[in-house]
Amino acid sequence: KPFAAIYSTFLQRAYDQVVHDVAIQNLPVRFAIDRAGLVGADGPTHAGAFDITYLSTLPNFVVMGASDEAELVRMINTAVSINDRPSAFRYPRGNGLGVKLPDINEILEIGKGKIVKEGKKVAILSFGGRLQESLKAADKLDAKGIFTTVADARFAKPLDQKLIMNLCLNHEVLITIEEGSIGGFGSHVFQMLSEGGIFDKGLKIRSMILPDQFIDQDTPENMYKTAG
């Protein structure tokens, strides 16, 4: 089965081929996208800020983002099982979190995220490697009496519309977070909610994305501080 293991920024150079040679023909090529998000010393030339945007716009693509190494194993297994369309899974530079790895045969249901922590007032919907930071933020909010749900979207395409709508209908605030630029996961969530008329019901919603700038070399931690 064909796999293309490549840095996010290197895949930019081949985008025309991704569209014409893979997506239009609906071929089951599996893209393993390294260097997702900000990458520290590799700097802006290697920062994977745009792949969520440029892949999620393509019809039939499955786009996944791993929150840790266990999820990455599941996404690799899931990609192996997808034989009717192209797919991609993205992961950051660096070490894993040390979590237990799942059974090699475990796969994900396409387009299904999961609730990681239950709350009431605020919902944080994370795509990719910001899940741990989302949980830390939720703990701080909980300490102030703002009980917060955290969900791992897993998929930028197709979106888990049922999960997202439930978060919207059962919380006052929805926050999306991703390691990517405008036009990516949060933008697709906003479009889905707009089409469903959810904004007419008074939901407060914000997105946390990478800013509209190239961020210079630094430690990943400092780069994300710069990104806000």
C-alpha positions as a Markdown table, in Angstrom:
| # | Residue | x | y | z |
|---|---|---|---|---|
| 1 | Lys | 0.0 | 0.0 | 0.0 |
| 2 | Pro | 1.4 | 3.4 | -1.0 |
| 3 | Phe | 2.7 | 5.7 | 1.8 |
| 4 | Ala | 4.4 | 9.1 | 1.3 |
| 5 | Ala | 6.3 | 10.1 | 4.4 |
| 6 | Ile | 7.2 | 13.8 | 4.1 |
| 7 | Tyr | 7.6 | 17.0 | 6.0 |
| 8 | Ser | 4.6 | 19.3 | 5.8 |
| 9 | Thr | 6.6 | 22.1 | 4.2 |
| 10 | Phe | 8.1 | 19.8 | 1.6 |
| 11 | Leu | 4.6 | 18.6 | 0.6 |
| 12 | Gln | 3.8 | 22.1 | -0.3 |
| 13 | Arg | 6.1 | 21.8 | -3.3 |
| 14 | Ala | 4.1 | 18.8 | -4.6 |
| 15 | Tyr | 0.7 | 20.2 | -4.0 |
| 16 | Asp | -0.2 | 20.2 | -7.7 |
| 17 | Gln | 0.6 | 16.5 | -7.9 |
| 18 | Val | -1.4 | 15.8 | -4.7 |
| 19 | Val | -4.4 | 17.4 | -6.4 |
| 20 | His | -4.1 | 16.0 | -9.9 |
| 21 | Asp | -2.3 | 12.7 | -9.4 |
| 22 | Val | -3.9 | 11.6 | -6.2 |
| 23 | Ala | -7.1 | 13.5 | -5.2 |
| 24 | Ile | -8.8 | 13.8 | -8.6 |
| 25 | Gln | -8.2 | 10.1 | -9.2 |
| 26 | Asn | -9.3 | 9.3 | -5.6 |
| 27 | Leu | -6.3 | 7.1 | -5.1 |
| 28 | Pro | -5.6 | 5.6 | -1.6 |
| 29 | Val | -2.3 | 7.2 | -1.1 |
| 30 | Arg | -1.5 | 7.7 | 2.6 |
| 31 | Phe | 0.5 | 10.8 | 3.6 |
| 32 | Ala | 2.5 | 10.7 | 6.8 |
| 33 | Ile | 3.1 | 14.4 | 7.5 |
| 34 | Asp | 6.0 | 15.2 | 9.8 |
| 35 | Arg | 6.9 | 18.6 | 11.2 |
| 36 | Ala | 3.3 | 19.6 | 11.9 |
| 37 | Gly | 3.1 | 22.9 | 13.7 |
| 38 | Leu | 6.1 | 24.9 | 15.0 |
| 39 | Val | 9.4 | 23.1 | 15.0 |
| 40 | Gly | 11.9 | 25.0 | 17.1 |
| 41 | Ala | 15.4 | 25.2 | 15.6 |
| 42 | Asp | 14.3 | 24.2 | 12.2 |
| 43 | Gly | 12.6 | 27.6 | 12.0 |
| 44 | Pro | 9.9 | 29.0 | 9.6 |
| 45 | Thr | 11.2 | 27.1 | 6.5 |
| 46 | His | 10.2 | 23.8 | 8.2 |
| 47 | Ala | 7.1 | 24.9 | 10.2 |
| 48 | Gly | 4.1 | 23.0 | 9.2 |
| 49 | Ala | 1.5 | 25.7 | 9.4 |
| 50 | Phe | -0.5 | 25.2 | 6.2 |
| 51 | Asp | -1.1 | 21.5 | 5.5 |
| 52 | Ile | -4.4 | 21.4 | 7.4 |
| 53 | Thr | -5.6 | 24.2 | 5.1 |
| 54 | Tyr | -4.3 | 22.9 | 1.8 |
| 55 | Leu | -5.4 | 19.3 | 2.3 |
| 56 | Ser | -8.8 | 19.8 | 4.0 |
| 57 | Thr | -10.0 | 21.8 | 1.0 |
| 58 | Leu | -9.6 | 18.7 | -1.3 |
| 59 | Pro | -12.7 | 16.5 | -1.9 |
| 60 | Asn | -12.6 | 13.0 | -0.4 |
| 61 | Phe | -9.5 | 13.5 | 1.6 |
| 62 | Val | -9.3 | 12.1 | 5.2 |
| 63 | Val | -7.2 | 14.5 | 7.3 |
| 64 | Met | -6.2 | 13.4 | 10.8 |
| 65 | Gly | -4.1 | 15.0 | 13.5 |
| 66 | Ala | -2.4 | 13.0 | 16.3 |
| 67 | Ser | -2.6 | 14.3 | 19.9 |
| 68 | Asp | 0.0 | 11.9 | 21.2 |
| 69 | Glu | 1.9 | 8.8 | 20.1 |
| 70 | Ala | -0.9 | 6.4 | 20.9 |
| 71 | Glu | -3.2 | 8.3 | 18.6 |
| 72 | Leu | -0.5 | 8.4 | 16.0 |
| 73 | Val | -0.4 | 4.5 | 16.0 |
| 74 | Arg | -4.2 | 4.4 | 15.7 |
| 75 | Met | -4.1 | 6.9 | 12.8 |
| 76 | Ile | -1.4 | 4.9 | 11.0 |
| 77 | Asn | -3.5 | 1.8 | 11.4 |
| 78 | Thr | -6.6 | 3.7 | 10.2 |
| 79 | Ala | -4.8 | 5.0 | 7.1 |
| 80 | Val | -3.7 | 1.4 | 6.2 |
| 81 | Ser | -7.4 | 0.5 | 6.3 |
| 82 | Ile | -8.6 | 3.3 | 4.0 |
| 83 | Asn | -8.6 | 1.9 | 0.5 |
| 84 | Asp | -11.1 | 4.0 | -1.3 |
| 85 | Arg | -9.7 | 7.6 | -1.0 |
| 86 | Pro | -6.5 | 9.5 | 0.0 |
| 87 | Ser | -5.7 | 10.1 | 3.6 |
| 88 | Ala | -3.2 | 12.1 | 5.7 |
| 89 | Phe | -2.1 | 12.1 | 9.3 |
| 90 | Arg | 0.0 | 14.8 | 10.8 |
| 91 | Tyr | 2.4 | 14.8 | 13.8 |
| 92 | Pro | 4.9 | 17.2 | 15.3 |
| 93 | Arg | 8.6 | 17.1 | 15.6 |
| 94 | Gly | 10.0 | 15.8 | 18.9 |
| 95 | Asn | 9.5 | 13.1 | 21.5 |
| 96 | Gly | 6.2 | 11.5 | 22.5 |
| 97 | Leu | 4.5 | 11.8 | 25.9 |
| 98 | Gly | 5.4 | 8.3 | 27.1 |
| 99 | Val | 1.8 | 7.1 | 26.9 |
| 100 | Lys | 1.0 | 3.4 | 26.5 |
| 101 | Leu | 0.7 | 2.4 | 22.9 |
| 102 | Pro | -2.5 | 0.7 | 21.7 |
| 103 | Asp | -2.9 | -2.7 | 20.0 |
| 104 | Ile | -1.4 | -2.6 | 16.5 |
| 105 | Asn | -4.8 | -3.6 | 15.0 |
| 106 | Glu | -6.8 | -0.8 | 16.7 |
| 107 | Ile | -8.3 | 1.7 | 14.2 |
| 108 | Leu | -10.5 | 4.8 | 14.4 |
| 109 | Glu | -14.0 | 5.3 | 13.1 |
| 110 | Ile | -13.6 | 7.8 | 10.2 |
| 111 | Gly | -14.7 | 11.3 | 11.2 |
| 112 | Lys | -15.2 | 10.5 | 14.9 |
| 113 | Gly | -13.6 | 12.5 | 17.7 |
| 114 | Lys | -13.8 | 11.8 | 21.5 |
| 115 | Ile | -14.5 | 13.6 | 24.8 |
| 116 | Val | -11.4 | 13.6 | 27.0 |
| 117 | Lys | -12.8 | 15.6 | 29.9 |
| 118 | Glu | -16.3 | 16.5 | 30.8 |
| 119 | Gly | -17.4 | 20.0 | 31.8 |
| 120 | Lys | -20.4 | 22.3 | 31.6 |
| 121 | Lys | -19.8 | 25.9 | 30.6 |
| 122 | Val | -16.8 | 26.0 | 28.2 |
| 123 | Ala | -15.8 | 23.4 | 25.5 |
| 124 | Ile | -12.3 | 23.3 | 24.1 |
| 125 | Leu | -12.1 | 21.3 | 20.8 |
| 126 | Ser | -8.5 | 20.4 | 20.0 |
| 127 | Phe | -7.1 | 19.1 | 16.8 |
| 128 | Gly | -3.6 | 17.7 | 16.9 |
| 129 | Gly | -0.8 | 18.2 | 19.4 |
| 130 | Arg | -2.3 | 20.9 | 21.6 |
| 131 | Leu | -4.5 | 18.5 | 23.6 |
| 132 | Gln | -2.3 | 18.4 | 26.6 |
| 133 | Glu | -2.1 | 22.2 | 26.7 |
| 134 | Ser | -5.9 | 22.3 | 26.4 |
| 135 | Leu | -6.2 | 20.0 | 29.4 |
| 136 | Lys | -3.9 | 22.3 | 31.4 |
| 137 | Ala | -6.0 | 25.3 | 30.4 |
| 138 | Ala | -9.2 | 23.4 | 31.5 |
| 139 | Asp | -7.7 | 22.7 | 34.9 |
| 140 | Lys | -7.0 | 26.4 | 35.4 |
| 141 | Leu | -10.6 | 27.2 | 34.4 |
| 142 | Asp | -12.0 | 24.5 | 36.6 |
| 143 | Ala | -10.1 | 26.1 | 39.6 |
| 144 | Lys | -12.0 | 29.3 | 38.9 |
| 145 | Gly | -15.4 | 27.5 | 38.8 |
| 146 | Ile | -15.6 | 27.5 | 35.0 |
| 147 | Phe | -16.0 | 23.8 | 34.4 |
| 148 | Thr | -14.6 | 22.9 | 31.0 |
| 149 | Thr | -15.0 | 20.1 | 28.6 |
| 150 | Val | -12.1 | 19.1 | 26.4 |
| 151 | Ala | -12.5 | 17.1 | 23.2 |
| 152 | Asp | -10.0 | 15.6 | 20.8 |
| 153 | Ala | -11.3 | 16.2 | 17.3 |
| 154 | Arg | -8.9 | 13.7 | 15.7 |
| 155 | Phe | -10.3 | 14.6 | 12.2 |
| 156 | Ala | -10.2 | 17.9 | 10.4 |
| 157 | Lys | -11.9 | 16.1 | 7.5 |
| 158 | Pro | -14.5 | 14.7 | 7.7 |
| 159 | Leu | -15.5 | 16.7 | 10.8 |
| 160 | Asp | -17.4 | 14.9 | 13.6 |
| 161 | Gln | -20.5 | 17.0 | 13.2 |
| 162 | Lys | -22.5 | 15.3 | 15.9 |
| 163 | Leu | -19.7 | 15.8 | 18.5 |
| 164 | Ile | -19.3 | 19.5 | 17.5 |
| 165 | Met | -23.0 | 20.2 | 17.6 |
| 166 | Asn | -23.4 | 18.6 | 21.0 |
| 167 | Leu | -20.5 | 20.7 | 22.3 |
| 168 | Cys | -22.2 | 23.8 | 21.0 |
| 169 | Leu | -25.7 | 23.0 | 22.3 |
| 170 | Asn | -24.5 | 22.0 | 25.8 |
| 171 | His | -21.9 | 24.8 | 26.4 |
| 172 | Glu | -21.9 | 28.6 | 26.4 |
| 173 | Val | -18.5 | 28.9 | 24.8 |
| 174 | Leu | -16.7 | 26.8 | 22.2 |
| 175 | Ile | -12.9 | 27.2 | 21.6 |
| 176 | Thr | -11.1 | 25.5 | 18.7 |
| 177 | Ile | -7.4 | 25.1 | 18.9 |
| 178 | Glu | -4.9 | 23.8 | 16.3 |
| 179 | Glu | -1.3 | 24.0 | 15.2 |
| 180 | Gly | -2.1 | 25.6 | 11.9 |
| 181 | Ser | -2.9 | 28.8 | 10.0 |
| 182 | Ile | -6.3 | 30.4 | 9.3 |
| 183 | Gly | -8.3 | 28.4 | 6.8 |
| 184 | Gly | -7.7 | 25.1 | 8.6 |
| 185 | Phe | -9.6 | 23.1 | 11.2 |
| 186 | Gly | -11.3 | 26.1 | 13.0 |
| 187 | Ser | -12.4 | 27.6 | 9.7 |
| 188 | His | -14.0 | 24.4 | 8.7 |
| 189 | Val | -15.8 | 24.1 | 12.0 |
| 190 | Phe | -17.0 | 27.7 | 11.7 |
| 191 | Gln | -18.3 | 27.0 | 8.2 |
| 192 | Met | -20.2 | 23.9 | 9.4 |
| 193 | Leu | -21.8 | 25.8 | 12.2 |
| 194 | Ser | -22.7 | 28.7 | 10.0 |
| 195 | Glu | -24.5 | 26.4 | 7.6 |
| 196 | Gly | -26.3 | 24.9 | 10.6 |
| 197 | Gly | -27.5 | 28.2 | 11.9 |
| 198 | Ile | -25.8 | 27.8 | 15.2 |
| 199 | Phe | -24.5 | 31.4 | 15.3 |
| 200 | Asp | -28.1 | 32.5 | 15.4 |
| 201 | Lys | -28.5 | 30.9 | 18.8 |
| 202 | Gly | -26.0 | 33.1 | 20.7 |
| 203 | Leu | -23.1 | 30.7 | 21.0 |
| 204 | Lys | -19.8 | 32.3 | 21.9 |
| 205 | Ile | -17.0 | 30.8 | 19.7 |
| 206 | Arg | -13.3 | 31.6 | 19.3 |
| 207 | Ser | -10.5 | 29.9 | 17.4 |
| 208 | Met | -6.8 | 29.6 | 18.4 |
| 209 | Ile | -4.6 | 29.4 | 15.4 |
| 210 | Leu | -1.1 | 30.3 | 14.4 |
| 211 | Pro | -0.8 | 34.1 | 13.7 |
| 212 | Asp | -0.5 | 35.6 | 10.2 |
| 213 | Gln | 3.3 | 35.7 | 10.4 |
| 214 | Phe | 6.4 | 33.6 | 10.0 |
| 215 | Ile | 7.9 | 32.8 | 13.5 |
| 216 | Asp | 11.7 | 32.8 | 13.8 |
| 217 | Gln | 13.8 | 30.0 | 15.3 |
| 218 | Asp | 13.5 | 29.4 | 19.0 |
| 219 | Thr | 12.5 | 26.6 | 21.3 |
| 220 | Pro | 9.1 | 25.2 | 20.4 |
| 221 | Glu | 7.8 | 26.4 | 23.8 |
| 222 | Asn | 8.9 | 30.0 | 23.1 |
| 223 | Met | 7.6 | 29.8 | 19.5 |
| 224 | Tyr | 4.2 | 28.9 | 20.8 |
| 225 | Lys | 4.3 | 31.7 | 23.3 |
| 226 | Thr | 5.1 | 34.1 | 20.4 |
| 227 | Ala | 2.2 | 32.6 | 18.5 |
| 228 | Gly | -0.1 | 33.4 | 21.5 |
